[in-house]
Every structure is written in C-alpha cells, then in structure tokens.
Amino acid sequence: MNELALVHKISKMAKSGPGLVLGIGDDCAIFRPKPGEDLLFTTDQFIEGVHFRSGLAPGAIGERALARSLSDIAAMGGVPRFCLVSLAISKSQNEKWILAFFRGLCALARKHGTSLAGGDLAHSEKIHCDVMVCGAVARGKALRRDGAKPGDSLWVSGRLGKPWDRSLKPRLDIGRQLLGRAHSCIDVSDGLALDLHRVCVASKVAAEIDRIPVARGATLEQALYGGDDYQLLFTLPANATGPRGTTRIGRIVRGKPGALRLNGEPLQPRGYDHFGIDIT
C-alpha cells in the first residue's frame, strides 16, 4: 500500500465547496470564510472498542465518524463547510478497507455540502478516527447551551433510545430552522438526562419532563440514559411551536441549576461518561 497513491485516490472522492481555496495535497488546507460569518469548530474521536464494535463495515464507520461531528454543527444551527479526517488503522486493514471507509464518509459529506479538505493516515493497534468539522453561522446567531430561560418549553427532534449501530442522521435541517427561534440547543449524544443536565447547568435553570418519545423496541431507560441518539434537544419560548416532526417533552423552570424532574420525581443526570465521573 503506497501512501502517496492512496491519498491521491482519496482526494478524487473529496468534494470542493464554497470557501475552500486549497484542499488535499499541501501542508495545510486554505479556507476563506464569507463576511459576516462566525466559524464553528468541533472534533470527535471514533475508536474501535469504545465507540463501535469490531466488524462494523468500513463505510459505516466512515459515515458515523463524520455524522457525530456534523451533529455538533447542527446543534449550533450551523452549515458545515469542510472536514479534516485523521485515520489510524491496524495491520488487518488494507487499501480496500481505507477506500471503503472514505467512500462512506464522503457520501455523507456530499449530502451535506461538506468538503473533505485534508487529514492524516497512520498505523495503530486499533482503528482510531478523529474528524474535525468547520461550520459557519451568521455572526452572533449561533445556538448555544446557555440561553434556556424559565418558562421555555422543552423539545426534542426525534425518538430516543435507538440501537447504537443504526445509521446516524445529523439534524442539520432542524438546527437551521431553530436559528432566531430557539433559546438553547444541544445534540443528544450521551443520553437525554445527562445532556439536558448540561443545558440546565450552563443556563442556571432546572427542567421538568412530562413525556419522552421512545424509539420502537427501546426502553425508557435506554431513551433516558443510552446516548448515541444524535437528536437535537432545544428550548423555545413558552407558546412557540417546534419544527414539524419535533416533540415537546417538558419545560424549563427556576431551581437548582441542573436539577431534573420526570413526572414530578427527581431524575438523576446519568448517561455515557468516558471517565465515569459522578456529577450529582
């Protein structure tokens, strides 16, 4: 496997979009933002044995690796512009595997207008991928976690608790519809309870939940704490209506920052935590 030839093949898959002056092939990519934009930057690691099981198809690994970072852009109401992808593979993977990985990633990138602008290739004991995405939003308009207000209604963009190995659909469409409407927003990656707690801590408020849209075949426990849903959780002014297909699940109230209640009972902010830190 020749790295130079491999990079050349990957570059043919890469989509060049607005603002990308120079992509794959040099020491750095060059991106020129539009006037009046704030740039959004996010990065997510995707590690074999931690985020996915061995045996997952390479195209699905590539797609999911990018989708996770795109979901962060969606949570800020942004539009993705380009991504940088660092991929380390074990000796059991070959050129065919790498190209399949990038075909899966680039298919999702094209769907959402995201240019593959560069990255890095290396060897490792296990598959390890890190995807950085740059997005853009009108200056001063990005959705944030710290804007929830007492009296806000609480919404989620879809059902929760779906299996980890399903295809991910970053809700960029919903994020853009929420610009200028939502007071706060986060993507549900580590579980509804934990991610709602994060919004409430950032906004210095509490929350009450009265219903949860549970995915078919999932349990309430999975919907609350399972994570890996990548739906958007957001707050709107009390009498506002969420975008089509979204569900109202509760309200924001005054109280101890981060405190949660479900149907009147205290709800612990548990969810996926890499280090198992007790935040209660």
KOLVEX-689491 format. One line per 5 residues: number of its first residue (from 1); their letters; for each residue x, y negated, z negated of C-alpha. Coordinates in nm, 4 decimals. Layout:
NUM = a = X/Y/Z  ...;
***
This chain:
1 = mnela = 0.0000/0.0000/0.0000  0.1600/-0.3252/0.1163  0.0534/-0.6272/-0.0918  0.1001/-0.8830/0.1859  -0.1121/-0.6823/0.4296;
6 = lvhki = -0.3714/-0.6214/0.1587  -0.4005/-0.9919/0.0785  -0.4428/-1.0614/0.4499  -0.7361/-0.8170/0.4660  -0.8950/-0.9703/0.1559;
11 = skmak = -0.8569/-1.3211/0.2997  -1.0664/-1.2161/0.6001  -1.3549/-1.1423/0.3622  -1.3276/-1.4787/0.1881  -1.5845/-1.7446/0.2715;
16 = sgpgl = -1.4619/-2.1016/0.3061  -1.7138/-2.3536/0.1754  -1.7506/-2.7301/0.1286  -1.4617/-2.8941/-0.0515  -1.2160/-2.6071/-0.0157;
21 = vlgig = -0.9238/-2.7650/0.1682  -0.6888/-2.4672/0.1280  -0.7720/-2.1177/0.0111  -0.5879/-1.7843/0.0080  -0.2312/-1.7881/0.1365;
26 = ddcai = -0.0436/-2.0512/-0.0630  0.0708/-2.1001/-0.4231  -0.2495/-2.2850/-0.5160  -0.5915/-2.3447/-0.3697  -0.6868/-2.7044/-0.2950;
31 = frpkp = -1.0410/-2.8194/-0.3712  -1.1756/-3.1689/-0.3119  -1.4933/-3.2452/-0.5137  -1.7641/-3.4794/-0.3937  -1.8017/-3.8238/-0.5511;
36 = gedll = -2.0472/-3.8271/-0.8394  -1.9924/-3.4641/-0.9380  -1.8888/-3.3102/-1.2666  -1.6959/-2.9874/-1.2161  -1.7818/-2.6803/-1.4217;
41 = fttdq = -1.5193/-2.4160/-1.5012  -1.5760/-2.0726/-1.6514  -1.3859/-1.7458/-1.6713  -1.4874/-1.3927/-1.7684  -1.2848/-1.0769/-1.8115;
46 = fiegv = -1.4224/-0.7429/-1.6952  -1.2344/-0.4494/-1.8470  -1.2712/-0.0766/-1.7910  -1.3883/0.0948/-2.1091  -1.5022/-0.2351/-2.2619;
51 = hfrsg = -1.7435/-0.3920/-2.0103  -1.8025/-0.0959/-1.7788  -1.7536/0.2792/-1.7739  -1.5039/0.4672/-1.5635  -1.6576/0.5958/-1.2441;
56 = lapga = -1.8620/0.2875/-1.1596  -1.8385/0.2243/-0.7847  -1.5710/-0.0335/-0.6923  -1.8181/-0.2522/-0.5019  -2.0465/-0.2617/-0.8073;
61 = igera = -1.7501/-0.3555/-1.0290  -1.6615/-0.6452/-0.7992  -2.0201/-0.7654/-0.7801  -2.0741/-0.7514/-1.1567  -1.7410/-0.9188/-1.2302;
66 = larsl = -1.8419/-1.2227/-1.0252  -2.2067/-1.2201/-1.1366  -2.1084/-1.2665/-1.5009  -1.9242/-1.5903/-1.4254  -2.1936/-1.7128/-1.1868;
71 = sdiaa = -2.4418/-1.6720/-1.4711  -2.2420/-1.9241/-1.6765  -2.2673/-2.1725/-1.3902  -2.6431/-2.1078/-1.3755  -2.6738/-2.1842/-1.7478;
76 = mggvp = -2.5318/-2.5326/-1.6846  -2.7620/-2.5966/-1.3881  -2.4671/-2.5965/-1.1513  -2.3909/-2.4865/-0.7972  -2.0884/-2.2543/-0.7593;
81 = rfclv = -1.8129/-2.3801/-0.5304  -1.5255/-2.1313/-0.5444  -1.3800/-1.8444/-0.7462  -1.0331/-1.7155/-0.8312  -1.0040/-1.3414/-0.8930;
86 = slais = -0.7223/-1.1636/-1.0777  -0.7416/-0.7852/-1.0484  -0.5190/-0.5227/-1.2132  -0.5696/-0.1594/-1.1122  -0.4394/0.1749/-1.2341;
91 = ksqne = -0.2378/0.4200/-1.0236  -0.5546/0.6172/-0.9440  -0.6906/0.3288/-0.7331  -0.5729/0.2737/-0.3758  -0.6144/0.0202/-0.0956;
96 = kwila = -0.9552/0.1620/-0.0042  -1.0735/0.1070/-0.3620  -0.9446/-0.2516/-0.3714  -1.1094/-0.3443/-0.0411  -1.4397/-0.1924/-0.1584;
101 = ffrgl = -1.4131/-0.3987/-0.4797  -1.3689/-0.7188/-0.2815  -1.6467/-0.6309/-0.0368  -1.8870/-0.6077/-0.3299  -1.7595/-0.9304/-0.4809;
106 = calar = -1.7592/-1.1214/-0.1514  -2.1115/-1.0068/-0.0617  -2.2421/-1.1736/-0.3785  -2.0146/-1.4743/-0.3233  -2.1568/-1.5314/0.0261;
111 = khgts = -2.5117/-1.5022/-0.1071  -2.4464/-1.7903/-0.3460  -2.2177/-2.0043/-0.1294  -1.9067/-1.9297/-0.3324  -1.5637/-1.9306/-0.1688;
116 = laggd = -1.3008/-1.6763/-0.2718  -1.0092/-1.9197/-0.2960  -0.7304/-1.7041/-0.4371  -0.6183/-1.4928/-0.7324  -0.3661/-1.2244/-0.8205;
121 = lahse = -0.3129/-0.8480/-0.7869  -0.1248/-0.6291/-1.0336  -0.0993/-0.2809/-1.1874  -0.2317/-0.1811/-1.5296  -0.3228/0.1255/-1.7335;
126 = kihcd = -0.6924/0.0482/-1.6741  -0.8927/-0.1651/-1.4341  -0.8877/-0.5244/-1.5568  -1.0514/-0.8107/-1.3704  -1.0707/-1.1794/-1.4573;
131 = vmvcg = -1.2950/-1.4059/-1.2499  -1.2757/-1.7843/-1.2756  -1.5551/-1.9815/-1.1083  -1.5672/-2.3539/-1.0417  -1.9119/-2.5062/-1.0015;
136 = avarg = -2.0477/-2.8573/-0.9697  -2.3387/-3.0580/-1.1024  -2.4437/-3.4218/-1.0718  -2.2384/-3.6341/-1.3081  -2.3791/-3.6340/-1.6615;
141 = kalrr = -2.6634/-3.3927/-1.5757  -2.5231/-3.0541/-1.6830  -2.7411/-2.8409/-1.9094  -2.5838/-2.7773/-2.2492  -2.6440/-2.5757/-2.5652;
146 = dgakp = -2.6571/-2.8722/-2.7996  -2.9702/-3.0510/-2.6778  -3.2555/-2.8452/-2.8292  -3.4988/-3.0573/-3.0312  -3.7594/-2.9711/-3.2975;
151 = gdslw = -4.0914/-2.9273/-3.1179  -3.9343/-2.7900/-2.7992  -4.0853/-2.4775/-2.6504  -3.8509/-2.1814/-2.6055  -3.8371/-1.9891/-2.2761;
156 = vsgrl = -3.6570/-1.7004/-2.1077  -3.6183/-1.6437/-1.7331  -3.6986/-1.2698/-1.7267  -3.7434/-0.9455/-1.9156  -3.4773/-0.8374/-2.1617;
161 = gkpwd = -3.3151/-0.5072/-2.2539  -3.2459/-0.3672/-1.9064  -2.9808/-0.0930/-1.8655  -2.6187/-0.2121/-1.8560  -2.5463/-0.0542/-1.5163;
166 = rslkp = -2.8202/-0.2282/-1.3197  -2.7332/-0.4860/-1.0577  -2.6898/-0.8342/-1.2068  -2.8774/-1.1302/-1.0621  -2.7365/-1.4627/-1.1843;
171 = rldig = -3.0311/-1.7018/-1.2194  -2.8780/-1.9920/-1.0292  -3.2196/-2.0721/-0.8816  -3.3762/-2.1195/-1.2246  -3.0790/-2.3176/-1.3530;
176 = rqllg = -3.1117/-2.5729/-1.0745  -3.4870/-2.6048/-1.1366  -3.4175/-2.6875/-1.5008  -3.1968/-2.9890/-1.4256  -3.3574/-3.3024/-1.5676;
181 = rahsc = -3.6218/-3.0891/-1.7407  -3.4606/-2.8594/-1.9981  -3.3158/-2.9957/-2.3204  -3.0800/-2.6987/-2.3625  -2.9832/-2.3749/-2.1893;
186 = idvsd = -2.7627/-2.0670/-2.2332  -2.7302/-1.7370/-2.0480  -2.8200/-1.4266/-2.2494  -2.5031/-1.2200/-2.2283  -2.4587/-1.0977/-2.5864;
191 = glald = -2.8218/-1.0471/-2.6909  -3.1218/-1.2760/-2.7360  -3.0824/-1.3069/-3.1140  -2.7122/-1.3948/-3.1060  -2.7320/-1.6326/-2.8094;
196 = lhrvc = -3.0368/-1.8138/-2.9491  -2.8483/-1.8498/-3.2780  -2.5636/-2.0157/-3.0829  -2.8033/-2.2689/-2.9288  -2.9553/-2.3465/-3.2673;
201 = vaskv = -2.6169/-2.3917/-3.4353  -2.4991/-2.6227/-3.1558  -2.8244/-2.8227/-3.1704  -2.8536/-2.8183/-3.5534  -3.2028/-2.6671/-3.5431;
206 = aaeid = -3.3846/-2.3404/-3.6192  -3.6122/-2.1275/-3.3998  -3.9296/-1.9223/-3.4283  -4.0018/-1.6413/-3.1801  -4.3542/-1.5080/-3.1324;
211 = ripva = -4.3143/-1.2842/-2.8267  -4.0391/-1.1109/-2.6286  -4.0710/-0.9873/-2.2674  -3.9216/-0.6374/-2.2932  -3.7984/-0.4624/-1.9792;
216 = rgatl = -3.9721/-0.1424/-1.8747  -3.8165/0.1531/-2.0563  -3.6334/-0.0671/-2.3084  -3.6963/-0.1034/-2.6801  -3.7489/-0.4220/-2.8791;
221 = eqaly = -3.4115/-0.3533/-3.0434  -3.2405/-0.3497/-2.7033  -3.4180/-0.6679/-2.5950  -3.3107/-0.8489/-2.9126  -2.9544/-0.7284/-2.9523;
226 = ggddy = -2.8431/-0.5324/-2.6454  -2.6944/-0.8117/-2.4369  -2.5844/-0.7881/-2.0735  -2.9180/-0.9298/-1.9544  -2.7849/-1.2496/-1.7955;
231 = qllft = -3.1245/-1.4154/-1.8061  -3.1436/-1.7844/-1.8975  -3.2707/-1.8907/-2.2394  -3.3801/-2.2536/-2.2425  -3.5858/-2.5149/-2.4228;
236 = lpana = -3.8374/-2.7586/-2.2757  -4.0429/-3.0455/-2.4159  -4.3416/-2.9070/-2.6073  -4.6067/-2.9451/-2.3356  -4.3854/-2.8706/-2.0352;
241 = tgprg = -4.4255/-2.5566/-1.8251  -4.1317/-2.3392/-1.7263  -4.0471/-2.2469/-1.3661  -4.2508/-1.9726/-1.2047  -4.1698/-1.6284/-1.3437;
246 = ttrig = -4.0341/-1.7549/-1.6763  -4.1898/-1.6711/-2.0137  -4.2496/-1.8846/-2.3213  -4.1278/-1.6934/-2.6280  -4.1384/-1.9413/-2.9150;
251 = rivrg = -4.0428/-2.2841/-3.0383  -3.7632/-2.4906/-3.1879  -3.8219/-2.6125/-3.5452  -3.6454/-2.8033/-3.8181  -3.4498/-2.5875/-4.0587;
256 = kpgal = -3.1099/-2.4469/-4.1413  -2.9031/-2.4679/-3.8226  -2.9021/-2.1258/-3.6583  -3.1846/-1.9753/-3.8647  -3.4196/-1.7487/-3.6671;
261 = rlnge = -3.7625/-1.6012/-3.7363  -3.9549/-1.3382/-3.5389  -4.3310/-1.3311/-3.6014  -4.2714/-1.5073/-3.9323  -3.9956/-1.2731/-4.0543;
266 = plqpr = -3.6243/-1.3627/-4.0760  -3.4253/-1.2383/-3.7759  -3.0555/-1.1616/-3.8088  -2.8386/-1.3121/-3.5317  -2.6855/-0.9820/-3.4266;
271 = gydhf = -2.5603/-0.8975/-3.0795  -2.2483/-0.7946/-2.8893  -1.9326/-0.9224/-3.0579  -1.5891/-0.8093/-2.9357  -1.4417/-0.8510/-3.2823;
276 = gidit = -1.7399/-0.7507/-3.4960  -1.7405/-1.0778/-3.6895  -2.0285/-1.1239/-3.9335  -2.1651/-1.4745/-3.8710  -2.4575/-1.4583/-4.1141;
***
